[in-house]
Amino acid sequence: MSDAQVVVVGGGIAGLAAAAFLSGAAGGPVRARVTLLEASERVGGKLRGGEVGGVRVDLGAESMLARRPEAVELARAVGLGEELEPPTTAKASIWTRGALRPLPGGQVMGVPGDLDALAASGVLTAEGLERARHEGATEVGDDVAIGRYVADRLGQEVVDRLVEPLLGGVYAGRAEEISLRAAVPQLLAIARGGGSLVDGVHELASRPKVVGTPVFQGLRGGLGTLPEAVAAACRKAGVDLRTGTAVDGLHRTPGGWRVVTGGGEVLHADAVVLAVPAPAAARLLRADAPAAAAELDAVEYAGMALVTLAFRRADLAEPPAGSGFLVPPVDGRRIKASTFSSNKWGWLERSAPDAFLLRTSLGRYREEEALELPDEELVARSLADLGEAIGLTARPYDTAVSRFRAGLPQYPVGHLDRVARIRAAAAGVGGLALCGAAYDGVGIPACIGSAAAAVAALDKLLTPATGEGSTERTMGA
């Protein structure tokens, strides 16, 4: 076992994964002795479980991309392999032009690859469909905003009614600003190929998938069980995991790092992994890595709220069908999406057969006013839109509102270049790595992948161990 000491700052899924990879809790080699410091009273970040109406549900992220392996592998490594469960249904709709319309097949992040399926869905007007049938041409260069590119090729209506609602569900952002290279790199390759965008998307969407592998996975009991299990595995592996412990200062020393907690405790480490949002990382690095801090300060975030509603099935004239619906911002509704959780997750229907749970989301980049409204107003707005969309007239017997202020980092054109500059600056300081949603993707597998990359970046330092990384801890400044 290495004698190196590493402090991980941040207990979201990226920080927990980094601690697990460093300590051997995920089944790999033991690279270091680890202390994880989380400012809040719980771990998990945007992965959060709770009870609504006596039913355990997710109050944050609820599914993870399964065809990217990192999240599923980590779940299995910490003993949750038997709890993995794909959605019962993934039949989603788009609420647009006054009706629920099926999400057309053959699309990639809203970019259509089957114009016949698009026509049959009724999502576009006749004019919008005709424009999509006559592709324009545009140069993409090194990068381009996905909204601008798709509008030039297929028309603005494709962006407004398809790309925007799908991207909004991932980034809570705006298609006219989100980087094609960062968000949907497979489309950038198609764009650079010079052929038809629709044909390229069709070929991409038609590629054989891994047999038996679902697109998404959940966990019985909710994704909120994942950080709990990773934390338990880390503690078992010897990680000193502390919640309610903020980090007020981070200082480079000749042999490593000095980490000062909000309570005045000083920890000495050979290396530090920062798994916190960009503004917090910038604050901690301003003195010793000013170039990285300046780039981190430029990362912007969107806020959103989730409203979970519990109904008695007996009160519903008829439960809604499908997994839920997306809402294009152009339609001017209050909510941006709704998930019919009891339909989507078999484990939830089995655990609460007499209840029907669904949730809505509100707020996106530069439109976070909803986060400041009282809970009862967010519930009322959600019920009003649900009444129009699916004819819901029943009243919920319980509700919960989760707010994620500055919850989703934005990936504008040039984002990947900024990330490269941040990592180069961090490498120049030494003994420092960063991970989380601000870098390589906002999804759970991407965050876990960024944690693995952060640990790999420290490997040469940790083997063999160096310098000041002792168990020394002193109180005071």
C-alpha positions in Angstrom: 0.0 0.0 0.0 1.2 3.5 -0.8 2.0 5.8 2.1 0.7 8.8 0.0 -2.0 10.9 1.5 -4.7 12.4 -0.8 -7.5 14.8 0.2 -10.6 14.7 -2.0 -12.7 17.9 -1.7 -16.3 17.3 -2.6 -18.6 14.4 -1.9 -20.8 14.3 -5.0 -20.6 11.2 -7.2 -17.3 12.3 -8.8 -15.6 12.9 -5.5 -16.9 9.6 -4.1 -15.7 7.8 -7.2 -12.3 9.4 -6.9 -12.0 8.3 -3.3 -13.1 4.8 -4.2 -10.5 4.5 -7.0 -7.8 5.8 -4.8 -8.6 3.6 -1.8 -9.3 0.4 -3.6 -13.0 0.5 -2.6 -14.0 0.0 -6.2 -11.9 -3.1 -6.5 -8.8 -1.7 -8.0 -5.3 -1.2 -6.4 -4.9 0.8 -3.3 -3.1 4.0 -4.4 -3.2 6.2 -1.3 -4.7 6.9 2.1 -7.7 9.1 1.5 -9.6 11.8 3.3 -12.8 13.0 1.7 -14.3 16.4 2.9 -17.8 17.3 2.0 -19.2 20.7 3.1 -22.9 19.6 3.3 -24.3 17.1 5.7 -24.8 14.4 3.1 -22.9 12.9 0.2 -24.3 12.5 -3.3 -24.7 16.0 -4.7 -27.4 15.8 -7.4 -28.1 12.1 -6.5 -30.5 12.4 -3.7 -33.2 10.0 -2.4 -36.1 10.7 -0.1 -39.7 9.9 0.6 -42.8 11.4 -0.9 -46.1 10.1 0.3 -44.5 7.3 2.2 -42.7 6.1 -1.0 -38.9 6.2 -1.5 -38.1 8.0 -4.7 -35.3 9.9 -6.3 -35.4 13.7 -5.6 -32.5 14.3 -8.0 -31.1 12.3 -11.0 -33.0 9.1 -11.6 -31.3 7.3 -14.4 -27.8 6.7 -15.8 -26.6 6.1 -19.4 -25.8 2.3 -19.5 -24.1 2.2 -22.8 -21.3 4.2 -21.3 -20.0 1.7 -18.7 -18.5 3.7 -15.8 -21.6 4.1 -13.6 -22.9 0.6 -14.1 -19.4 -0.8 -13.3 -19.1 1.4 -10.1 -22.6 0.2 -9.0 -21.5 -3.4 -9.4 -18.2 -2.8 -7.6 -20.0 -1.5 -4.5 -22.5 -4.3 -4.4 -25.5 -2.9 -6.3 -25.2 -5.2 -9.3 -28.4 -7.0 -8.4 -30.3 -3.8 -8.0 -29.7 -2.5 -11.5 -33.0 -2.3 -13.5 -33.8 -0.7 -16.8 -36.8 1.5 -17.4 -40.1 -0.4 -17.8 -41.0 2.0 -20.6 -39.1 4.6 -22.5 -42.0 5.8 -24.7 -41.7 9.6 -24.4 -43.7 12.4 -26.0 -43.2 16.0 -26.9 -45.9 18.4 -25.7 -46.0 20.9 -28.6 -48.4 22.7 -30.8 -51.2 22.0 -28.3 -50.9 18.2 -28.1 -48.8 15.3 -26.9 -46.9 14.0 -29.9 -44.6 10.9 -30.0 -40.9 11.6 -29.9 -39.9 10.5 -33.4 -37.6 7.6 -33.7 -34.2 7.6 -35.5 -33.1 10.9 -33.9 -29.9 11.8 -32.0 -30.3 14.5 -29.4 -33.3 15.8 -31.4 -31.5 15.8 -34.8 -33.7 13.7 -37.1 -32.4 10.8 -39.1 -35.8 9.7 -40.4 -38.0 12.4 -42.0 -40.9 10.0 -42.5 -41.0 9.3 -38.7 -40.7 13.0 -38.1 -43.6 13.7 -40.4 -45.7 11.0 -38.7 -45.1 12.4 -35.3 -46.7 15.7 -36.1 -44.1 17.6 -34.1 -43.3 20.0 -36.9 -45.6 22.2 -38.9 -45.9 21.5 -42.7 -43.6 24.4 -43.3 -41.0 23.2 -40.8 -41.1 19.7 -42.3 -40.7 21.0 -45.8 -37.7 23.1 -44.7 -36.1 20.0 -43.1 -36.4 18.1 -46.4 -34.2 20.7 -48.1 -30.9 20.7 -46.2 -28.8 23.8 -46.2 -25.0 23.9 -46.1 -22.8 25.4 -43.4 -19.2 25.3 -42.3 -18.5 23.9 -38.8 -14.8 24.6 -38.4 -13.3 23.5 -35.1 -16.6 23.8 -33.2 -20.1 25.4 -33.6 -23.2 25.9 -31.5 -25.5 22.9 -32.1 -28.5 25.1 -32.5 -27.0 27.3 -35.1 -25.6 24.4 -37.1 -28.9 22.4 -37.1 -30.9 25.6 -37.9 -28.7 26.2 -40.9 -29.0 22.7 -42.1 -32.6 21.7 -41.3 -34.4 24.9 -40.2 -35.1 26.7 -37.0 -38.2 24.6 -36.2 -36.2 21.4 -35.8 -34.1 23.3 -33.2 -37.1 24.8 -31.4 -39.3 21.7 -31.2 -36.8 18.9 -31.1 -33.2 19.8 -30.2 -34.1 22.4 -27.5 -36.3 20.1 -25.4 -33.8 17.2 -25.5 -30.8 19.3 -24.8 -32.8 21.1 -22.1 -33.3 17.8 -20.4 -29.5 17.2 -20.2 -28.0 20.7 -19.7 -30.9 23.0 -18.9 -29.2 25.1 -21.5 -29.8 26.8 -24.8 -29.1 25.1 -28.1 -27.9 28.3 -29.8 -25.0 28.3 -27.3 -24.2 24.7 -26.5 -21.1 23.3 -28.2 -21.6 20.6 -30.8 -18.1 19.3 -30.2 -18.6 19.0 -26.4 -22.2 17.9 -26.2 -22.7 15.7 -29.3 -19.3 14.9 -30.8 -20.6 12.1 -33.0 -22.6 14.8 -34.9 -19.5 16.9 -35.4 -17.9 14.0 -37.2 -21.0 13.8 -39.5 -20.9 17.5 -40.0 -17.3 17.4 -41.1 -18.0 14.6 -43.5 -19.8 17.0 -45.8 -22.7 14.7 -46.7 -26.4 14.8 -45.7 -26.9 15.4 -41.9 -30.1 13.4 -42.0 -28.5 10.5 -43.7 -25.6 10.6 -41.3 -27.8 10.6 -38.3 -29.8 7.7 -39.7 -26.6 5.7 -40.1 -25.6 6.6 -36.6 -29.0 5.7 -35.1 -29.1 2.4 -37.0 -25.8 1.0 -35.9 -26.1 -2.3 -34.0 -26.3 -1.9 -30.3 -24.7 -4.2 -27.7 -27.2 -7.1 -27.5 -29.1 -7.1 -24.2 -27.7 -3.7 -23.1 -30.4 -1.1 -22.3 -29.7 2.5 -23.1 -30.4 3.6 -19.5 -30.4 1.9 -16.1 -31.8 2.8 -12.7 -31.5 1.2 -9.3 -34.2 -0.4 -7.3 -34.8 2.1 -4.5 -33.5 4.9 -6.7 -30.2 6.3 -7.8 -29.9 7.9 -4.4 -28.7 4.5 -3.1 -25.6 4.7 -5.3 -23.7 7.4 -3.3 -24.7 5.8 -0.1 -23.2 2.5 -1.2 -20.0 4.1 -2.6 -19.6 6.0 0.7 -20.0 2.8 2.7 -17.5 1.0 0.5 -15.0 3.9 0.9 -15.4 3.8 4.7 -14.8 0.0 4.7 -11.7 0.6 2.7 -10.4 3.1 5.3 -11.4 6.4 3.7 -11.8 9.1 6.4 -15.0 10.5 5.0 -16.4 13.6 6.7 -19.6 15.5 5.9 -20.3 18.9 7.3 -16.6 19.8 6.7 -16.0 22.7 4.4 -12.6 23.6 3.0 -11.7 27.2 3.5 -8.1 27.2 2.2 -5.8 25.3 -0.1 -2.1 26.1 -0.2 0.8 24.5 -2.1 3.8 23.6 0.0 7.2 22.3 -1.0 6.2 18.7 -0.4 2.5 18.8 -1.2 -0.6 20.7 -0.1 -2.0 22.2 3.1 -5.8 22.0 3.4 -7.5 24.2 5.9 -11.1 23.3 6.9 -13.7 25.7 8.0 -13.2 24.6 11.6 -9.5 25.5 11.5 -8.1 22.0 11.1 -5.0 21.7 8.9 -4.5 18.5 6.8 -1.3 17.8 4.9 -1.5 15.9 1.7 0.7 14.7 -1.2 -2.1 15.4 -3.6 -5.5 17.0 -3.8 -8.5 16.1 -6.0 -11.0 18.9 -6.3 -14.4 17.4 -7.1 -16.4 20.6 -6.5 -18.3 23.0 -8.8 -16.1 25.4 -10.8 -16.8 28.5 -8.7 -15.6 26.6 -5.5 -12.6 25.2 -7.3 -11.7 28.7 -8.5 -11.9 30.1 -5.0 -9.6 27.5 -3.6 -7.0 27.8 -6.5 -6.9 31.6 -6.8 -3.6 31.9 -5.0 -1.6 28.9 -6.2 -3.1 28.3 -9.7 -4.5 31.7 -10.8 -4.6 30.7 -14.5 -6.8 27.7 -13.7 -8.9 29.8 -11.4 -9.5 32.4 -14.1 -10.7 29.7 -16.5 -12.9 28.1 -13.8 -14.5 31.5 -13.0 -15.7 31.6 -16.6 -17.8 28.4 -16.4 -21.4 29.3 -16.1 -24.2 27.3 -14.5 -28.0 26.8 -14.9 -30.4 26.2 -12.0 -33.5 24.0 -12.0 -36.2 22.7 -9.7 -37.8 19.2 -9.6 -41.4 18.9 -8.3 -42.4 15.4 -7.2 -46.1 14.7 -6.9 -47.7 11.6 -5.3 -51.3 10.7 -6.3 -53.6 7.9 -5.2 -54.3 5.8 -8.2 -58.0 5.6 -7.1 -58.2 9.4 -7.6 -57.0 9.2 -11.2 -59.6 8.8 -13.9 -56.9 7.1 -15.9 -53.1 7.0 -15.2 -51.1 8.7 -18.0 -49.4 6.4 -20.5 -45.7 6.3 -21.4 -42.7 7.5 -19.6 -43.4 11.2 -19.8 -43.0 14.2 -22.1 -40.7 17.0 -23.0 -41.7 20.6 -23.5 -40.1 22.9 -26.1 -39.4 26.4 -24.6 -40.9 27.9 -27.8 -44.4 26.8 -26.6 -44.2 29.1 -23.5 -45.2 26.6 -20.9 -44.2 26.7 -17.2 -42.6 23.2 -17.0 -39.9 21.9 -19.3 -40.6 18.2 -18.8 -42.5 15.6 -16.8 -41.6 12.0 -16.0 -44.2 9.5 -15.1 -42.1 7.7 -12.5 -44.5 5.0 -11.6 -44.7 4.0 -15.3 -41.0 4.3 -16.0 -39.6 2.3 -13.1 -41.0 -1.1 -12.4 -39.5 -1.2 -8.9 -41.5 1.9 -8.0 -44.8 0.5 -9.2 -44.1 -2.7 -7.3 -43.2 -1.0 -4.1 -46.3 1.4 -4.2 -49.0 -0.2 -6.3 -51.7 2.1 -4.9 -49.8 5.3 -5.6 -48.9 7.1 -8.8 -45.8 9.3 -8.7 -44.7 11.7 -11.3 -42.4 14.7 -11.4 -41.9 17.9 -13.4 -38.8 20.1 -13.9 -38.7 23.9 -14.2 -36.0 26.4 -14.9 -33.1 26.6 -17.4 -30.1 28.7 -18.2 -30.8 32.4 -17.6 -34.4 31.5 -16.7 -34.0 30.5 -13.1 -36.7 32.7 -11.6 -38.8 29.7 -10.8 -36.2 28.6 -8.2 -37.1 31.6 -6.1 -40.9 30.8 -6.0 -42.4 29.1 -2.9 -42.9 25.4 -3.1 -46.7 25.7 -3.4 -46.4 28.0 -6.4 -44.1 25.5 -8.2 -46.6 22.7 -7.4 -49.5 24.9 -8.7 -47.7 25.7 -11.9 -46.9 22.0 -12.5 -50.5 21.0 -11.9 -51.7 23.7 -14.3 -49.5 22.4 -17.1 -50.2 18.8 -16.4 -53.9 19.6 -16.5 -53.5 21.0 -20.0 -51.1 18.4 -21.2 -52.7 15.1 -20.0 -56.0 16.2 -18.5 -54.9 15.7 -14.9 -57.5 16.9 -12.5 -56.6 14.9 -9.3 -54.9 16.6 -6.4 -51.7 15.0 -5.0 -51.7 13.7 -1.5 -48.1 14.7 -1.0 -45.4 16.8 -2.8 -41.7 17.6 -2.6 -39.6 20.3 -4.3 -35.9 19.9 -4.9 -33.9 23.0 -6.0 -30.5 22.7 -7.7 -29.1 26.3 -7.8 -26.1 26.4 -10.1 -26.7 22.7 -10.7 -25.7 22.2 -14.3 -22.6 23.6 -15.9 -23.0 25.0 -19.4 -20.9 23.8 -22.3 -20.7 26.7 -24.8 -18.5 26.7 -27.9 -14.9 26.5 -26.8 -15.7 24.6 -23.6 -13.3 21.7 -24.3 -10.5 24.1 -25.0 -11.2 25.8 -21.7 -11.1 22.4 -20.0 -7.7 21.6 -21.6 -6.3 24.9 -20.3 -7.6 24.2 -16.8 -6.0 20.8 -16.7 -2.7 22.1 -18.1 -2.6 24.8 -15.4 -3.4 22.2 -12.7 -0.7 19.9 -14.0 1.8 22.7 -13.9 1.1 23.2 -10.2 1.6 19.5 -9.4 -0.2 17.2 -7.1 -3.6 18.5 -8.2 -6.4 17.0 -10.3 -10.0 18.1 -10.9 -13.1 16.2 -11.8 -16.9 16.5 -11.9 -19.6 17.7 -14.2 -17.8 20.9 -15.3 -15.3 19.1 -17.5 -16.1 16.0 -19.6 -19.9 15.7 -19.5 -22.7 16.3 -17.0 -24.1 12.7 -16.9 -23.3 10.3 -14.1 -21.0 8.0 -16.1 -19.1 11.1 -17.4 -18.6 12.3 -13.9 -17.3 9.0 -12.8 -15.1 8.8 -15.8 -13.6 12.2 -15.0 -12.8 10.9 -11.5 -10.9 8.0 -13.0 -9.0 10.4 -15.2 -8.1 12.6 -12.2 -6.8 9.6 -10.3 -4.8 8.4 -13.3 -3.3 11.9 -13.6 -1.9 11.5 -10.1 -0.6 8.0 -10.5 3.1 8.9 -11.1 3.0 11.1 -8.0 1.4 8.4 -5.8 3.7 5.5 -6.9 6.0 5.8 -5.1 4.7 8.1 -2.5 6.4 11.4 -2.0 7.2 14.1 0.5 4.9 15.6 3.0 2.0 13.2 2.7 2.0 12.0 6.3 -0.8 11.4 8.7 0.1 14.7 10.3 -2.9 16.8 11.1 -2.6 19.9 13.2 -5.3 22.2 14.6 -5.2 25.9 13.8 -4.1 28.0 10.9 
